[in-house]
Amino acid sequence: MNANDLAAATAVLRRHEAAVMSIPGVYAMGVGSAADHGGADAPCIVVHVTRDVAPGSVPASLEGIPVFVLVGEPPRLQSL
């Protein structure tokens, strides 16, 4: 994976960011390496969702870039 691959994946993320972030339960997204998620050494889009996100609501790929979904909870701010 090189800088051009990451730049292309980032451009795809930016084109779809508003639509994906509007899916109920999605709280973050970014670009990563598919190798970190059991895939090839290629860029991917990582979408962070809560446990109650509807199955199948996040696309499996965006413009040919694979999407990996990570289930968790959004960070909580704590007062000092």
NUKOL-10545 format. One record per residue (C-alpha): x, z, y; residue in one letter. Coordinates in Angstrom, 3 decimals. Example, Ala and Ser with C-alpha at 12.3 -4.5 7.8 and 13.67 -1.06 7.14 Angstrom:
2
        X        Z        Y code
   12.300    7.800   -4.500    A
   13.670    7.140   -1.060    S
// end
This chain:
80
        X        Z        Y code
    0.000    0.000    0.000    M
    1.399   -0.939    3.385    N
    0.547   -0.496    7.061    A
   -1.427   -3.760    7.164    N
   -3.595   -2.603    4.230    D
   -4.298    0.700    5.987    L
   -5.094   -1.046    9.274    A
   -7.543   -3.385    7.515    A
   -9.243   -0.451    5.740    A
   -9.453    1.461    9.028    T
  -11.123   -1.534   10.679    A
  -13.695   -1.650    7.846    V
  -14.309    2.089    8.233    L
  -14.879    1.697   11.982    R
  -17.396   -1.142   11.456    R
  -19.455    0.969    9.030    H
  -18.815    4.487   10.339    E
  -22.059    4.921   12.301    A
  -24.231    3.748    9.403    A
  -22.475    5.878    6.775    V
  -22.350    8.976    8.998    M
  -26.116    8.652    9.542    S
  -26.777    9.157    5.804    I
  -28.179   12.682    5.347    P
  -25.538   14.936    3.818    G
  -22.495   12.943    4.985    V
  -20.276   15.064    7.234    Y
  -16.908   13.244    7.363    A
  -15.114   10.085    6.345    M
  -11.642    8.622    6.514    G
   -9.147    6.235    4.939    V
   -7.031    7.304    1.982    G
   -5.275    6.005   -1.108    S
   -7.369    5.098   -4.137    A
   -4.443    6.363   -6.261    A
   -5.325    9.897   -5.109    D
   -8.758    9.444   -6.723    H
   -7.792    7.784  -10.002    G
   -7.681    4.214   -8.696    G
   -4.985    1.666   -7.898    A
   -2.387    2.083   -5.175    D
   -4.636    0.528   -2.557    A
   -6.544    1.829    0.447    P
   -9.967    3.351    0.012    C
  -12.587    4.982    2.162    I
  -13.248    8.641    1.417    V
  -16.690    9.995    2.282    V
  -17.258   13.760    2.336    H
  -20.801   14.831    1.461    V
  -22.725   18.041    0.869    T
  -24.168   18.861   -2.528    R
  -27.649   17.808   -1.475    D
  -26.809   14.175   -0.614    V
  -29.148   11.782   -2.406    A
  -27.482   10.094   -5.398    P
  -26.680    6.466   -4.674    G
  -27.107    6.835   -0.919    S
  -23.403    6.231   -0.215    V
  -22.249    2.677   -0.996    P
  -19.664    2.184   -3.765    A
  -17.639   -0.150   -1.556    S
  -17.546   -1.503    1.968    L
  -16.362   -5.079    2.446    E
  -14.467   -4.865   -0.845    G
  -12.783   -1.537   -0.030    I
  -13.686    1.082   -2.687    P
  -15.486    4.205   -1.502    V
  -14.795    7.585   -3.101    F
  -17.283   10.406   -2.526    V
  -16.064   14.005   -2.349    L
  -18.697   16.725   -2.650    V
  -18.190   19.928   -0.710    G
  -19.326   21.803    2.332    E
  -18.419   21.071    5.937    P
  -15.927   23.447    7.521    P
  -17.502   26.337    9.376    R
  -16.271   27.563   12.702    L
  -15.645   31.260   12.881    Q
  -15.639   33.287   16.033    S
  -12.515   35.199   16.925    L
// end
